[in-house]
């Protein structure tokens, strides 16, 4: 079992939602964390203050897209803590529209934040992750496994993450780096805040087997298991209340 006490974790998208809850649970395990967020606002500052009450937190307000920003982010962590043991990529966001409607810039942006940023972040953090054996967690989505309307870019990039997870796991197992992914379903965060009450009740009554939306805590608890368990790598675990196993859509 991977002991997190004294380890250093970088969580992109760590100032809100699932990323912030994973950061919280890592702090409770004794890790030191760095969290990135694209926007320096009151909500983000409040979350950082909450996390800081639990342990050592380095806030980094940056868009992790692009090689320069990814390298700058990792360099900030190494300068502060001298090491990086856990990389959690939770940064992202919705990318709605059919392929005929979505702009080329929005299509590229979805790949930049969800896929290309991992390329740059992993390369920048590789030496530190390999030094004593590290763990990487990618945040995919059940939308990457099933077709749903009006989100072609989001579904495409989330569907690519499980294969990226497997490829990285195969390539870097001998260096002691484990790579896993999670695929959340409908989780009670601001990501789904715009959902109508009708759609919400349809999900609860007709789609999610356990009869409720998930919580960030549900996702974070499995995330920590994948980070800590030294005998799991290359896996993508759905955290969706059974939504993906039934036929009714």
N, C-alpha and C positions, 0 to 999 in steps of 0.2 A: 504494500500500500504506500502510495506517494504521500509523504508527510509535508503538509503545506506550511508548517510553522517556519517563519524566517524566509520563505520563498518570496519571490517578486513576480507579480502578475501584471500584465498590461491588458486592459479591457477596452477595446474601441467601442464607441457608443455606450460608454459606461456611466453617463450622467442621467440616464432615464431608462424606464421600462425594464426589460429583461437584463440588459447589460448592467444596470445599476444594482439589480438584485443579485446577480452573480458576483459583482464586486463586494457587496455586503457579506455574502456567505464566505467568500475568500478571506475577508478581514476577520470574520468570526473564527476562522480556522487558524488565524495567526499569521496570515500572509500580509505582505505590504503590497499596495496596489497603485497603479497609475491608470487613470481613466481619461479617455478622450471624449470630447463633445464638439460639435461644429459650432454651437452657438453659446456665447457667454451671456447668459441672461439670469433673471432672478430665480427661475425654476431650477436651472442647472446649479447655481450657487447654493441653493437650499439643499439640493441632493448631496452636493459635495460636503457641505457642513454636516449633514446627517452621517455620511460615511466616515468623515474625519473623527467623529466621536467614538468610532470603533477601532481606529488604528491609523497607521501611516498611509496617507493618500496624496498622490501627486496628480493634480488636475492639469490637463493639457487641452487647451482650446484650439483645435486644428481640424481641418478636413483631411482625413488620412488618404484621400485619393492622390495618386501620383507618387513617383519615386522619391522626389525631394521631401515631400511632407511625411512619407512613411519613414524615411531615414532620419528625419529630424525628430520624429516622435520616439523612435527606438533610442536615438542618441540621448534624448532628454531623460529617459528611464535609466539608461546605463550611467549617465552622469550623476543622477540622484542616488541610485541604489547600488551601482556597481555590478549588477547582474540582472538577468531576465530569465525566469524559469517557466512561466506560463503565459501563453498568448491566447487571448479570447477575442475573436473577431465578431462583434455584435453590431457594428455600425452598418447602417443601411436605411431602407425606407421603401415606401410603396412606389411602384412604377406602373401606373394604370394605362389602359388603352389597348385596342386591337393593333395588330401590326400595320394596318392601313391608316391608323389614326396617330400613332405615337411618332414623334419627330425623331430624326436620326440622332440629334443631340441627346435626347432623353434616353434613347436606346443605348448609346455609348456610355452615358452617365451611369446607367444601371450596372453595366459591366465594370466600369471604373470603381465604383464603391463596393460592389459585392464580390467581384472576382479579381480584378487587377490589383486592388489594394492588398489582397492576401499575398499575391506574388511578391510585391515589394516589401511588405512587412515580414514575411517569412525569411526572405533573403537578408534583410537588415538584421534580424534577430537570430539567425541561424547559429552563429558562432557561440553565442551565449546559451542558447537552448541545448546545443550539443555538448557543452562543457561538462555538465553533470547529469544530463538527461532531462529533457523538458517535456511539457505537454502543450498541445495546441487544441483549441476547441473552435469549430466553425459553426455559425448559426445559420442553418438552412431553414426550410419551412415545408410543411406538408403540401403547400402549393407547388413544390417542385416535383411531386410524385403524381399528382392528379390534375386533369384539365379543369379550369374554371374560367368564367368569362372575363374579358376586358382587362387582362393583366399579363399579356404575353411576355413582356420583358422581365417582369418579376418572376414569373414561373420558370423562365429559361435560366436565369442566373441562379435561382435557388435549386433548380434541378442539376446544375453543373457542380454545385458544392459537394454532394456526396461522392462524386467521382474524383474530384480534386482531393478530397479527404483520403480516399483509398489509394490514390497514386502517391501522395506524400507519405502515407503510412508505409507503403511497400519500399519506397526509396530510402527512408530514413530510420527504419527500425533498428538497424545495426548500430546506429549512432545514439540509440537510447531515446530518440524523440518519438513520442506517441501522438497521433493525430486522430481525433474523433470529431463527430458532428452531431448536432441536435436538430430536430425538425419540429418546431412547435406548431400547434394548431391554432385555435382561436383562444388567445390569451387576453386577460383583462388588463390591457394597457392602452395608452393613448393611440397606439397604432390602429386599434379597432374602434376608436371613440366615435367615429362618424357613422357607425352601423345603426340602422334603424331598429326600433324596438321589435318590429315585425320580423326582421331578419335575425335578430338576436334570439327571439323565442323559437324560430324555426331551427336554428342551430342547436339550441338546448333540447328541444323536444324531438327533433327528427334526425339530427346528424351526429351529435356527440353521445356516445353510448353511456357515459357515466352521468349524463344529465346536467352538466354545468360547464361553464367556461373555465378554462385553466387560469391559474394565477402565476405571477412571476416566481413565486416561491416553488410552485410545482416544477417549473423549468430549471430553476437554480439548483434544486436538490439533485436532479439527474445530472446536471452539468458538473457539479462537484464530484459525483460518483465517477464520471468518465475521466475527469482530471486526476482523481486520486488512485483509481484502480490501475495498477501497473500491468494487468493482463488483458487490457482491452485497447485495441488500436484498429484504425481503419473502419470503424463502425459509425453508422448514422442511426440515431434512436429517435423515433417519433414520440412526441409528447403532446398528444392530441385527444386524450379521453376516449380513444377508440374510433374517432371520426373516420379515419382512413380505411377501416376494415369493413365498412358496411356499404351496401349498394346504393341506398337512398342518398341523393345529392341535394 
